[in-house]
């Protein structure tokens, strides 16, 4: 059981890091786009894809939290 918790903790950290990476990447692109003519040409499909990645990671985090809080109540 202790090993499972350790693996779950690692999975959670990986998801948090992935979300933060996507958020910072998106914020960085947005900041560059405001100040640069070249990067301001980022098309809507690219913006949509970045948002989609962030949403997917956040959904995984939510599902992870739901799954583990349910387990904790059954212990």
N, CA, C and O atoms as a GROMACS GRO file, in nm:
protein
  300
    1UNK      N    1   0.082  -0.120   0.000
    1UNK     CA    2   0.000   0.000   0.000
    1UNK      C    3   0.087   0.126   0.000
    1UNK      O    4   0.057   0.224  -0.069
    2UNK      N    5   0.195   0.122   0.078
    2UNK     CA    6   0.284   0.237   0.086
    2UNK      C    7   0.349   0.263  -0.050
    2UNK      O    8   0.366   0.379  -0.090
    3UNK      N    9   0.386   0.154  -0.122
    3UNK     CA   10   0.445   0.169  -0.256
    3UNK      C   11   0.345   0.233  -0.352
    3UNK      O   12   0.383   0.315  -0.435
    4UNK      N   13   0.218   0.195  -0.340
    4UNK     CA   14   0.114   0.252  -0.426
    4UNK      C   15   0.101   0.402  -0.402
    4UNK      O   16   0.087   0.479  -0.496
    5UNK      N   17   0.106   0.443  -0.277
    5UNK     CA   18   0.097   0.586  -0.244
    5UNK      C   19   0.215   0.662  -0.302
    5UNK      O   20   0.200   0.774  -0.351
    6UNK      N   21   0.333   0.599  -0.297
    6UNK     CA   22   0.452   0.663  -0.352
    6UNK      C   23   0.437   0.682  -0.503
    6UNK      O   24   0.470   0.788  -0.556
    7UNK      N   25   0.387   0.579  -0.572
    7UNK     CA   26   0.365   0.589  -0.716
    7UNK      C   27   0.259   0.692  -0.748
    7UNK      O   28   0.273   0.769  -0.843
    8UNK      N   29   0.152   0.695  -0.669
    8UNK     CA   30   0.046   0.794  -0.689
    8UNK      C   31   0.100   0.935  -0.671
    8UNK      O   32   0.064   1.026  -0.746
    9UNK      N   33   0.186   0.954  -0.572
    9UNK     CA   34   0.247   1.085  -0.548
    9UNK      C   35   0.332   1.129  -0.665
    9UNK      O   36   0.330   1.246  -0.703
   10UNK      N   37   0.407   1.035  -0.722
   10UNK     CA   38   0.491   1.066  -0.839
   10UNK      C   39   0.403   1.104  -0.958
   10UNK      O   40   0.433   1.199  -1.030
   11UNK      N   41   0.295   1.028  -0.978
   11UNK     CA   42   0.202   1.057  -1.088
   11UNK      C   43   0.143   1.197  -1.072
   11UNK      O   44   0.133   1.272  -1.169
   12UNK      N   45   0.105   1.231  -0.951
   12UNK     CA   46   0.048   1.362  -0.924
   12UNK      C   47   0.149   1.473  -0.955
   12UNK      O   48   0.114   1.572  -1.019
   13UNK      N   49   0.273   1.456  -0.910
   13UNK     CA   50   0.376   1.557  -0.935
   13UNK      C   51   0.401   1.574  -1.084
   13UNK      O   52   0.419   1.686  -1.132
   14UNK      N   53   0.404   1.464  -1.157
   14UNK     CA   54   0.425   1.472  -1.302
   14UNK      C   55   0.313   1.553  -1.366
   14UNK      O   56   0.339   1.636  -1.453
   15UNK      N   57   0.189   1.530  -1.324
   15UNK     CA   58   0.076   1.604  -1.379
   15UNK      C   59   0.085   1.753  -1.344
   15UNK      O   60   0.057   1.838  -1.428
   16UNK      N   61   0.122   1.783  -1.220
   16UNK     CA   62   0.135   1.923  -1.179
   16UNK      C   63   0.242   1.993  -1.261
   16UNK      O   64   0.223   2.105  -1.308
   17UNK      N   65   0.355   1.926  -1.279
   17UNK     CA   66   0.465   1.984  -1.357
   17UNK      C   67   0.421   2.006  -1.501
   17UNK      O   68   0.453   2.109  -1.561
   18UNK      N   69   0.348   1.910  -1.558
   18UNK     CA   70   0.301   1.924  -1.696
   18UNK      C   71   0.206   2.044  -1.710
   18UNK      O   72   0.215   2.120  -1.806
   19UNK      N   73   0.116   2.060  -1.614
   19UNK     CA   74   0.023   2.173  -1.617
   19UNK      C   75   0.099   2.304  -1.608
   19UNK      O   76   0.074   2.397  -1.686
   20UNK      N   77   0.193   2.312  -1.515
   20UNK     CA   78   0.270   2.436  -1.498
   20UNK      C   79   0.351   2.467  -1.624
   20UNK      O   80   0.359   2.582  -1.665
   21UNK      N   81   0.409   2.365  -1.684
   21UNK     CA   82   0.487   2.385  -1.806
   21UNK      C   83   0.400   2.442  -1.917
   21UNK      O   84   0.438   2.538  -1.984
   22UNK      N   85   0.283   2.382  -1.936
   22UNK     CA   86   0.191   2.430  -2.041
   22UNK      C   87   0.144   2.572  -2.013
   22UNK      O   88   0.139   2.656  -2.103
   23UNK      N   89   0.110   2.600  -1.887
   23UNK     CA   90   0.065   2.735  -1.852
   23UNK      C   91   0.173   2.838  -1.876
   23UNK      O   92   0.147   2.944  -1.933
   24UNK      N   93   0.295   2.809  -1.831
   24UNK     CA   94   0.404   2.904  -1.850
   24UNK      C   95   0.438   2.921  -1.997
   24UNK      O   96   0.467   3.032  -2.042
   25UNK      N   97   0.434   2.812  -2.073
   25UNK     CA   98   0.459   2.823  -2.217
   25UNK      C   99   0.355   2.912  -2.283
   25UNK      O  100   0.388   2.997  -2.366
   26UNK      N  101   0.229   2.891  -2.247
   26UNK     CA  102   0.121   2.969  -2.305
   26UNK      C  103   0.135   3.117  -2.267
   26UNK      O  104   0.116   3.205  -2.350
   27UNK      N  105   0.168   3.143  -2.140
   27UNK     CA  106   0.184   3.281  -2.094
   27UNK      C  107   0.301   3.347  -2.165
   27UNK      O  108   0.294   3.464  -2.202
   28UNK      N  109   0.409   3.272  -2.183
   28UNK     CA  110   0.528   3.326  -2.250
   28UNK      C  111   0.495   3.361  -2.395
   28UNK      O  112   0.534   3.466  -2.444
   29UNK      N  113   0.424   3.273  -2.463
   29UNK     CA  114   0.385   3.298  -2.602
   29UNK      C  115   0.296   3.422  -2.609
   29UNK      O  116   0.311   3.505  -2.699
   30UNK      N  117   0.203   3.434  -2.514
   30UNK     CA  118   0.113   3.550  -2.512
   30UNK      C  119   0.191   3.680  -2.493
   30UNK      O  120   0.163   3.780  -2.559
   31UNK      N  121   0.288   3.678  -2.401
   31UNK     CA  122   0.368   3.798  -2.376
   31UNK      C  123   0.450   3.834  -2.499
   31UNK      O  124   0.458   3.951  -2.536
   32UNK      N  125   0.512   3.735  -2.562
   32UNK     CA  126   0.590   3.761  -2.682
   32UNK      C  127   0.501   3.817  -2.793
   32UNK      O  128   0.540   3.908  -2.865
   33UNK      N  129   0.381   3.761  -2.804
   33UNK     CA  130   0.290   3.803  -2.910
   33UNK      C  131   0.253   3.951  -2.895
   33UNK      O  132   0.236   4.021  -2.995
   34UNK      N  133   0.241   3.996  -2.773
   34UNK     CA  134   0.207   4.137  -2.750
   34UNK      C  135   0.319   4.230  -2.792
   34UNK      O  136   0.294   4.343  -2.834
   35UNK      N  137   0.445   4.183  -2.779
   35UNK     CA  138   0.558   4.272  -2.804
   35UNK      C  139   0.630   4.249  -2.934
   35UNK      O  140   0.722   4.324  -2.967
   36UNK      N  141   0.590   4.149  -3.010
   36UNK     CA  142   0.664   4.115  -3.131
   36UNK      C  143   0.570   4.097  -3.249
   36UNK      O  144   0.471   4.024  -3.241
   37UNK      N  145   0.603   4.163  -3.357
   37UNK     CA  146   0.522   4.151  -3.478
   37UNK      C  147   0.526   4.009  -3.533
   37UNK      O  148   0.424   3.957  -3.578
   38UNK      N  149   0.642   3.946  -3.529
   38UNK     CA  150   0.657   3.810  -3.584
   38UNK      C  151   0.573   3.711  -3.504
   38UNK      O  152   0.499   3.632  -3.562
   39UNK      N  153   0.586   3.715  -3.371
   39UNK     CA  154   0.514   3.619  -3.290
   39UNK      C  155   0.366   3.652  -3.275
   39UNK      O  156   0.287   3.567  -3.236
   40UNK      N  157   0.328   3.776  -3.306
   40UNK     CA  158   0.187   3.809  -3.296
   40UNK      C  159   0.107   3.744  -3.408
   40UNK      O  160  -0.016   3.748  -3.408
   41UNK      N  161   0.177   3.684  -3.503
   41UNK     CA  162   0.108   3.614  -3.612
   41UNK      C  163   0.071   3.471  -3.572
   41UNK      O  164   0.023   3.395  -3.656
   42UNK      N  165   0.091   3.434  -3.446
   42UNK     CA  166   0.049   3.301  -3.399
   42UNK      C  167  -0.099   3.286  -3.432
   42UNK      O  168  -0.181   3.369  -3.393
   43UNK      N  169  -0.132   3.180  -3.503
   43UNK     CA  170  -0.270   3.167  -3.548
   43UNK      C  171  -0.362   3.110  -3.440
   43UNK      O  172  -0.316   3.062  -3.336
   44UNK      N  173  -0.489   3.118  -3.466
   44UNK     CA  174  -0.589   3.074  -3.369
   44UNK      C  175  -0.580   2.925  -3.342
   44UNK      O  176  -0.607   2.880  -3.230
   45UNK      N  177  -0.541   2.846  -3.442
   45UNK     CA  178  -0.528   2.702  -3.423
   45UNK      C  179  -0.419   2.671  -3.319
   45UNK      O  180  -0.436   2.581  -3.237
   46UNK      N  181  -0.308   2.745  -3.324
   46UNK     CA  182  -0.200   2.725  -3.227
   46UNK      C  183  -0.246   2.765  -3.086
   46UNK      O  184  -0.214   2.696  -2.989
   47UNK      N  185  -0.319   2.875  -3.076
   47UNK     CA  186  -0.371   2.918  -2.946
   47UNK      C  187  -0.470   2.814  -2.892
   47UNK      O  188  -0.468   2.782  -2.773
   48UNK      N  189  -0.554   2.763  -2.980
   48UNK     CA  190  -0.653   2.663  -2.940
   48UNK      C  191  -0.583   2.536  -2.892
   48UNK      O  192  -0.624   2.477  -2.792
   49UNK      N  193  -0.479   2.495  -2.962
   49UNK     CA  194  -0.404   2.374  -2.924
   49UNK      C  195  -0.340   2.391  -2.786
   49UNK      O  196  -0.345   2.300  -2.704
   50UNK      N  197  -0.282   2.507  -2.760
   50UNK     CA  198  -0.221   2.534  -2.629
   50UNK      C  199  -0.328   2.527  -2.519
   50UNK      O  200  -0.305   2.469  -2.414
   51UNK      N  201  -0.443   2.586  -2.544
   51UNK     CA  202  -0.552   2.583  -2.446
   51UNK      C  203  -0.601   2.441  -2.424
   51UNK      O  204  -0.633   2.402  -2.312
   52UNK      N  205  -0.607   2.365  -2.531
   52UNK     CA  206  -0.653   2.226  -2.524
   52UNK      C  207  -0.559   2.142  -2.437
   52UNK      O  208  -0.604   2.059  -2.359
   53UNK      N  209  -0.428   2.165  -2.451
   53UNK     CA  210  -0.329   2.092  -2.371
   53UNK      C  211  -0.346   2.126  -2.223
   53UNK      O  212  -0.345   2.037  -2.138
   54UNK      N  213  -0.362   2.253  -2.194
   54UNK     CA  214  -0.380   2.296  -2.054
   54UNK      C  215  -0.507   2.234  -1.997
   54UNK      O  216  -0.505   2.183  -1.885
   55UNK      N  217  -0.615   2.237  -2.073
   55UNK     CA  218  -0.741   2.179  -2.027
   55UNK      C  219  -0.726   2.030  -2.000
   55UNK      O  220  -0.775   1.980  -1.899
   56UNK      N  221  -0.658   1.959  -2.090
   56UNK     CA  222  -0.640   1.814  -2.075
   56UNK      C  223  -0.562   1.782  -1.948
   56UNK      O  224  -0.598   1.690  -1.874
   57UNK      N  225  -0.455   1.856  -1.923
   57UNK     CA  226  -0.377   1.833  -1.802
   57UNK      C  227  -0.458   1.865  -1.676
   57UNK      O  228  -0.450   1.791  -1.577
   58UNK      N  229  -0.533   1.973  -1.678
   58UNK     CA  230  -0.615   2.008  -1.562
   58UNK      C  231  -0.723   1.903  -1.538
   58UNK      O  232  -0.754   1.872  -1.423
   59UNK      N  233  -0.779   1.849  -1.644
   59UNK     CA  234  -0.879   1.743  -1.632
   59UNK      C  235  -0.817   1.619  -1.569
   59UNK      O  236  -0.878   1.555  -1.483
   60UNK      N  237  -0.695   1.584  -1.611
   60UNK     CA  238  -0.625   1.470  -1.551
   60UNK      C  239  -0.601   1.493  -1.403
   60UNK      O  240  -0.618   1.401  -1.322
   61UNK      N  241  -0.562   1.614  -1.366
   61UNK     CA  242  -0.541   1.645  -1.225
   61UNK      C  243  -0.671   1.632  -1.146
   61UNK      O  244  -0.671   1.578  -1.035
   62UNK      N  245  -0.780   1.680  -1.201
   62UNK     CA  246  -0.909   1.670  -1.134
   62UNK      C  247  -0.948   1.524  -1.116
   62UNK      O  248  -0.993   1.484  -1.008
   63UNK      N  249  -0.932   1.445  -1.222
   63UNK     CA  250  -0.966   1.303  -1.214
   63UNK      C  251  -0.878   1.232  -1.113
   63UNK      O  252  -0.925   1.146  -1.038
   64UNK      N  253  -0.750   1.267  -1.110
   64UNK     CA  254  -0.658   1.208  -1.014
   64UNK      C  255  -0.704   1.239  -0.872
   64UNK      O  256  -0.710   1.150  -0.787
   65UNK      N  257  -0.736   1.366  -0.847
   65UNK     CA  258  -0.781   1.406  -0.714
   65UNK      C  259  -0.910   1.336  -0.674
   65UNK      O  260  -0.925   1.292  -0.560
   66UNK      N  261  -1.003   1.324  -0.767
   66UNK     CA  262  -1.130   1.257  -0.739
   66UNK      C  263  -1.107   1.110  -0.708
   66UNK      O  264  -1.166   1.056  -0.614
   67UNK      N  265  -1.024   1.047  -0.786
   67UNK     CA  266  -0.996   0.905  -0.770
   67UNK      C  267  -0.932   0.879  -0.633
   67UNK      O  268  -0.968   0.782  -0.566
   68UNK      N  269  -0.841   0.964  -0.592
   68UNK     CA  270  -0.768   0.940  -0.468
   68UNK      C  271  -0.846   0.983  -0.344
   68UNK      O  272  -0.828   0.925  -0.237
   69UNK      N  273  -0.932   1.081  -0.356
   69UNK     CA  274  -1.014   1.118  -0.240
   69UNK      C  275  -1.118   1.010  -0.215
   69UNK      O  276  -1.155   0.985  -0.100
   70UNK      N  277  -1.166   0.945  -0.321
   70UNK     CA  278  -1.262   0.835  -0.306
   70UNK      C  279  -1.194   0.718  -0.237
   70UNK      O  280  -1.250   0.658  -0.146
   71UNK      N  281  -1.072   0.685  -0.280
   71UNK     CA  282  -0.996   0.576  -0.217
   71UNK      C  283  -0.975   0.605  -0.069
   71UNK      O  284  -0.989   0.516   0.015
   72UNK      N  285  -0.942   0.728  -0.037
   72UNK     CA  286  -0.912   0.763   0.102
   72UNK      C  287  -1.034   0.744   0.191
   72UNK      O  288  -1.019   0.708   0.308
   73UNK      N  289  -1.154   0.767   0.140
   73UNK     CA  290  -1.273   0.752   0.222
   73UNK      C  291  -1.308   0.606   0.245
   73UNK      O  292  -1.380   0.575   0.340
   74UNK      N  293  -1.257   0.517   0.161
   74UNK     CA  294  -1.286   0.374   0.176
   74UNK      C  295  -1.182   0.302   0.260
   74UNK      O  296  -1.195   0.181   0.282
   75UNK      N  297  -1.082   0.370   0.307
   75UNK     CA  298  -0.976   0.304   0.384
   75UNK      C  299  -1.016   0.290   0.528
   75UNK      O  300  -0.939   0.236   0.609
   0.00000   0.00000   0.00000
